[in-house]
Amino acid sequence: MTLDEYKQQFTEDDSVGWMSIDIACEKIYGTQEPKHFAPPLLWELGGEDPLNGVSVYETKHADGHKYYVTYGFSELFYNEEAVGGEFSKYGFELTFRLKPFGGDAEFAAWPCAMLQNIAKYVFKSGNYFEPGHYMPANGPIRLETETEIKAMAFDWDSELGEIDTPHGKVQFLQVVGITEAEYEAVKTSGGTAEALIAKLKKDNPLLVTDLTRT
C-alpha cells in the first residue's frame, strides 16, 4: 500500500492496525464479541501497562479453553510514517490459550497481567521473541497458585499465523505455559524450546496451558 492509498482509505480517527487484528480474529470467531481488558491509563499517558488491551474469546473446543490476543506490540493507530514497513512496530502480537481453572472467573484477568509483564520487558529492553524462545515467570504464572507451570515458551500461533497490515507484517506468537522442570531442562541443554514444544504438541496440538499439568 502506498502512502496516497493509505490517505485515501483511512483517516486519523481510524485504528488501522487494530482493525487488521480484529478482521483476522473474525475469520475464526465470527461475530463473537470478545471480553476486552484495557489498562486504566495508557502507557503513552504515564500508565504502567504498555499494551492497549487484551481481548478474550470463548472457543468451541471440548476443553472449553479461552483465547487471549494482545493489542499493542504492533502499530495500532493511524500513522503515515509506518506505512509500507516490512513489519508493524515490533512485528508481532501475543496469544495465549488457557484451560479453565478452579477459582478463576469465566474470563480470567490474570493472563492479561502476565501478558502486560511480558510487554514491559519488550518495551523497556527493545528485545523481542521468536518461536523457540523461553523465559521464567519467577514463580507460578498464576500468582499464589499451587502449580508446576512456572515458565513460558513461545511458538507460532497455529490459527492466526501471520497477517499483512498497512503498517507491515504482524506475526502472532503464542505463549505456552511450561513446568519449572521443563524450563530447567531446556536451559541446561543450551538450545531453544523447539523440541519441547514439538513434544507438547503431540498430545496438545493447540498448546493450551493447563495449570494442573505436571
N, C-alpha and C positions, 0 to 999 in steps of 0.2 A: 504494500500500500504506500502510495506517495503522500507527501505532506498535503498537497492540494486535495487529494481524495479524502484524506483524514478530515480536513476542514469542512469539506462538503457534507460528509456523513455524520460528523459529531459536533457538539457544541461544548463549551467549557462547563456546562452543567451535567454532562454525561460521565458516568463512571465506566469508562470504556473497558478497562481490564476486568473490573468486577463483573460486568455483563458477560464477558467472554467465559469466565468461570461458571457463572450461572447457566449459560447455554450448554456447557459441557455436562453439568450435573443434571439438567433437564432431560438430556438424552438417555440418562439412566433412571432417574427418579420421576420423570414426567412432571405433572403439575403439583407434586407434593410440596407443601410449604414447610421448609426446614425450621427447626428451632435455632434461633441465632443468638449467640452470645457476643456482646460488644463491650469493650472497656468503658468505664465511666468517663475517662478523659483520654483523648487521643495522644499518642506518642509525640506528635508534632506540636502539641499544645502543652507539653510538660508531663504527660501521663507516664505511668510505669510500664505499660504493656505496648510493645511495638506493633502487634497485629491489629488491624482494624476490626477484626472479628473472626469468629469460627461458627460455621453452620453445621448442624447435626441432622442427619437424615435417618429415618427408620428404614431398615432393609426387610426384604421378604424371605430372607434365608431362614432355615429351620432353627438356627440358634438365636434368632431374634437380635442379632448384634446391631449396634448403632454405628453410623459412618460419619466421621468428622472431617471437615475440609476448612483449611485456613484461607484467610484473605489478608495479604499484606507483604509477603515476600516478593511478589511481583508488582508491577506498576498498575495500580487500580484505577486511577482517575485521569482525566483529560490532561495530556502532556505532549505538546508538539515536539519537544526535544527527544522524546522517547520513540517517536515514530521511525519504523524501519530498522530498529536494532535487531541483532541476532537473538538476544534474549531479553525478556522483560525484567528489568531490575536484577534481582538475584537469579532469576530464571527458573524458579520453582515455587511450588506451594506444597504444604504437607497435608497428609491424610492420616487417619487413624481409625481402626475398627475395634470396637470394644464389645465383648460378650457381656450380657447383663450380670451384674454382681450384687450380691445381697448388701443392703444398706445404701445403695445408690438410688437417686430419684430416677424417674423414667428417662430423663435426659440428663445424665451426669455432667456436672460442670467441671469436675477436677481435670479431665483431659484437656480442657481449654487452658487451664493454668499451666499444665505440663507443656503444651504447645507454645504458650507465651514465653515460658522459660527457655525453650529452645531458641525462640526468636530473639530473646535478649542476648544470647550467646552469639548468634549470627550478626545481629545489628551492631553489637559492640566490638566484635573481633574482625568482622568482614569475611570470616570463613564461611563456607557453605558445605552442604552434604551431597553425597552421591551414593548410589547403590553399593552396599557392602560396608559402608561406614557404620560405626557403632560408638556408643558413649554410655557412661554410667549415669544413673539417676541420683547417685549419692543417697540412696535409701529406697524404700518402696515407691514405685511410680504413683501409687495412690497413698498419700501420706497416712500415717497411723493405721496401717493395714498389715495384717499377717499374710504376706505373700512373698514368694520367691522371685517375683518379677521386679527386678531392681536395676534394669539397664534397658537400653534400646538399640535396635539396629534399623537400617534403612534399606528399602528396596523400591523398585518401580511400582507404582500403583497399577494393578492389573486391569482396572476398569477405566480410569480416566487417562492414564498414559501420558500423552503429550498433546498440547494444543498450540495452534498458531493464533496469536492475537495481534492487533495493530501495533503493539509495542514490542513484539518479538515472541519467541517461543516461551511457553511455560510448561515445565515438566512436573508431574505430580509424584512426589516421593512419599511412600507410606512408612510411618513409624511403627515398629513392631516391638512389643514388649518381650524381653528375653530374661532368663533367670540369671542370678548372680554367678552361678557356676558356668553357665554358657558364656557369659561375658569374660570371665577369667580364662576360660579355655581358649577363646579367640585371641585375647590379649597375649597369652603365653605363646601362641603359635606365631605371633608377629605378622599375621596376614590380615585379610579382610573377613567380614562375616558372611561372605557369599556362600560358602559351603554349609554353614549353619542354616542360613535362610533356605537353601535348597532342601535340606533335611526337614525343616519345619513344614515346608510346602507339601510334602508327601501326604501328611495327614491333615493339613490345614492350608489348602491352596490359596485362600484369600488372606491368610496371615492375620486372622482375628486374634486379638490379645485377650487371653483368658487369665485372670488374676489367680485362679485356683490351680493353674498348671504348675507341675513340679518338674 
